[in-house]
């Protein structure tokens, strides 16, 4: 691995006891979280309504869990059902996080953030980035969107929401179930019970395995389907199986890079892994690995590498697969208001 990725503290997920300083700070952090929730619950902090239904996709742990693939699937399904959905996002990692702007498919990821640009390119939906997600949601409603999907925002209580979807990493779950920095949790695990839907990211849709993974009680299983690699320099997509039995450089700047590397290995691809920090701003030198092997990267990374990508560079799109019963339940809840 490249060694440049910011890895979480070892005690979060490996069972080691957190140090005393981390437990002390977690107690302070927890009191802050509780106070903030109390202020909103008592109406001492005002919630803002968008004027249209709002679906928040988020998680309880720090780092990635598969929220963006689910947000894309939500937008595509809502559009198929006759809705005009839009996406509200803070746009983490962009140069000016204080600026509010519309995200166009040909925008620069440095200005918009990688995830909003990916959603705009994949779906063609209206995408608004704003540090104030409530303002972003209201701008989308004013622009004609009749449903707002919020990618990451479970803890953004200022935006009034109609449906909350918690996405859980099926491999790491809640780790040691402690609050930051003693553990990975942004809020206590009990907060999960408030979400209308709990989606378990079961990981790669292994072609050798059953397409739907195992989920616990009250959890909806989600698989990430990967079947093709798209050349960044242009041209037709190729089946991912074309790389089976070959060595490739794998590039992932996401919350859990190992998830992407496991995806490639599940297709019998020999991966030389290169993990980068989440939301990493790539330069051409980052992709010079000293060999002419193909370079396969996540879509989230690819939107930031288009300007200097060559013929050996490929994006590996993922599609979220969920049971039809999940969509029936979600749409029913949305129609009930």
N, C-alpha and C positions, 0 to 999 in steps of 0.2 A: 504494500500500500504506500501511497505517497507520504503519509504521515502529516499532511497539512490539515486534515479535517479536525475540527474541534470535537473531541470525544467527550461524552458525559462522564462525570466522576464515577469511578469504578464501583462505589458502594450503591449507586442507584439501581443497578441491575444484576450485580454478581453475588449478592447476599452478604457482602462485607458490612460490618457495622459502620454507620457514618460517624465521623469525628465529632467531638463535643461542640466545637465551634459551629459546625453545620446544624446540629440539633438546636443550638441556641438561636441561631439566625432563623431557622425554620419556625420556631415559636413566635418570633417577632413578625415574620412574614404572615403566619397564620392569623395573628390578631389583626393585621392590616386587612387581610382578605375578609375576615368576619365583619369588621367594622364597615367596610365598603358595601357588602351585601346588606347589612342592617340599614344603612342609610337609604339604599334603593327600596328596600322592603317597606320602610316607614314613609316613603315619599319625600324624604328630605333631600334626595337627589332626584332630579326629574328625568323620566324616560321620554324618549322622542319616538313618535309613531311615524312610519313612512307613508301611510295613507293607502298602502297595498299590503297583502300578506308578505311576511318576511320569514324565510327559512334559513336558520343559522347552522352551518356545518362547522364543527369544532372538535377539540379534544381537551382532555384534562392534563396531559403530560406535556412537558416542554419537548419540542422537536416534532418531526413529522410522523404522521400515522396513516396517510392516504387520503387526506381531505380533498385535495384538488381533483384527483380522478373521480371522486364521488360528486363533487360540485359540477364537473363537466357532464357526468351522466344525468344528474338532476336537470340541468338546463336542457339537455337533448330530449329527455323524456317529457318535461313540461311543454316544450315546443311541440312535440308530437301529439300532445293532448289538447293543443289549441291555445296554450298560454303564450305570452310574450315575456319571457323571463330576462332578467339582467343580473349582473354580478357586482356586488359591492366588496371592495377589498381595501385594506390599508396600503398594500403594495410594499411589503418588507424588502429592504435591500436597495431601494431606489435612491438616486442621488439626492433628491429633495423630497423628503417624506412630509414636509409641511405643505407641499403644493397639491391641489386637487385638480385632476384632469381626466379626460376621456381617453380610453385606451383603444387605439386603432391597430389593426393586424400588422401594419408595416412600421409600428413604433419601435423605439429603441428600448430594450429591456432595462438599461441603466436609468431611464427616465420613468418607466412605468412599474418596474418590479417584474420578476420572472414569471410568477404564477398568474398574475392578471393578463400578461401578454400571451401566455400559453392558452388560457381560456378564450381570449378574444380570437386567436388564430384557429383553435379547434372548433369553436361553436359559432362564431360570427355574431354572438350576442353583444348587447351593449354592456360595456364594462367601465365602471367608475372607480378610481382610486382616490382615497381621501383618508387622512389620519382620523378624521371624524367619520366613522362608518354610518352614523345616523344621517349626516349630511349627504353622504354618498347614496344611501338608500332613497332619500327624498329626491335627489337629482334624477335617479333612475325612474322613479315614479312620475316625475314631471316630464320625462322624456318619452313616456308611453309604456313603460314596463308595468305589467300587472301582477308580477311576482318578483320579489328580490331574493336572490340567493347570496348569502354572506359567507365567503370563504375564510374561515377562521374568525371567530368573534364570539365564542361561547362566554368569554369573560368581559365582553364589551357591553355592559348592562345598560348603558345609556340608550342603545337602540332597542326599542320594544320589538319582540319577536313573537311569531305565532307558532312556529314549530322549531324545536331544537333537535339536531341530530349529532350525537356524540360518536366519533370515530375512534375505535380502540385498536391499537397495534396488537395483532394476534400473537406475535412473537414475544414482545416485551411487556404487554399489558400495562400495569401500573408500577412495575418494578417493585421497590420495597414499600410502596404505598405511603411514603412520607412526602411532606411538602418541601419545595425548593428552599434551601440548597441541600437539605438532608436527603431528599429524594427528588423524583422528577415531576411531582404533582404541582400544578398551578393552583388547584383547589382541592379540598378534601374529596376522597373517593366517593363519599356519600352524595356529592353533587350529581353524580351520574344518574341517580334516581329521578332527577327533575327533567331529564331529556325525554322527549316523546319517543325517540328511536335511538337504539344503540346498535351501531354497525361495527362488526368485527372484521378487520382487514386480515383475511386468512392468507394473504400473500400471493405468490405466483400461481397462475393457473397452469400447474404442471401438466403437460400433455400426457404424461404417463399415469396421472392420478385422477380421482373423481373431481369433476369441475366445481363442486361446491364443498367447501371445507366444513369443519365442525365448529359450531358456535354454542355458547352456553345459553342457559335459560334467559329469555328476554333479549337475546342478541340476534341480529340479522347477519348472516355470513356474506362477505364480499370477497370476490376473487379478482385479481388484476390480470386481464387477458393480454398476452403479448404474442403476436404472430408474425410481425414484419419489422424490417429495418428500412428506414427512409434515408436516402443519400442527402446530406446537407447541401451538396454542391448542385443538386438537381438530378432528375432522372426518376425512373420507376422504382417503387419499393421492391424489396426482395424478401422472400420468406426467411424468418429467423433461422429456420433449419438449415439454410445455406451455409451458416457458420458452424454447424455441428462438427465436432472433431477438430476444430481449428483453434489456434490461440488468437485472442484479441485483447486490446486494451479496453478495459471498462472504466468509464468516467461517471462519477455520481457526486453531485454537490447537493444532497438532500438531507433531511433529518436523520435518516437511517440508511446510509449508503449500502450496507450489507444486504438490504432487501433487494436492491437492483442487481448486485452481483449474484445473489442466489437465483434470481430470475433467469439470468443468462446461463448459469450452471445447470438449471433444470432443463435447458434445451441442449445439454451435452456440449456446451461451449467452454473452452478452457480460458478462464478470465485472468488477466493480469490486472488487479484492481488498483484504481487510483481514486481515492476518496478526497473530496474537497469540502470545505465548510459549507453549510447550508446558505443559499443565496450568494455564493461566491461569484465575484465579477471576473470573468475569464479574460485572459489575454492570450495571444497566439502562442507564447512560450509555454503556457500551461499544458498544451497538447503536443509538445515535442518530447517524445519518450525514447528517442534513440533507436527506434526500429520502425519498419514499414508495415507493422501489423495493422489490421483494421481497427478503428476506434469506434466503439459503441457507447452511446451516452443516453441519459434520460432526456425526455422532451424538455423538461424544465431547464436542463443545462444547454440543450441545443439552441434554444431561442436566444441565448447569449453568445453563441459561437458562430452564427451564420456568416458574419463578416469576414472571418479568416479560416473558414472550414475548407478542406480539400476533398479530393475524391475518396479518400479513405475514411471519412467521417460520416457516421450514421446516427440518426435518432431512432430510439426504440419506443414507439407510442404504447401506451397502456389504456385499456378500456375496463371500466369497473363493471363487474357482473354481479347482479343481485337477484334473489328469487323474485318471481313475478308477484308473489304475495306481498312483498315489501312495497312495491309500487302501488298495488291496490290499496293497501293500508294508508300509505302516504297521501295519495290523491283523495281518498275518502276524508281524511283529516283536513286536508286543504279546503275541500269543498264545504265542509261543515263550518269553517271559519273559526 
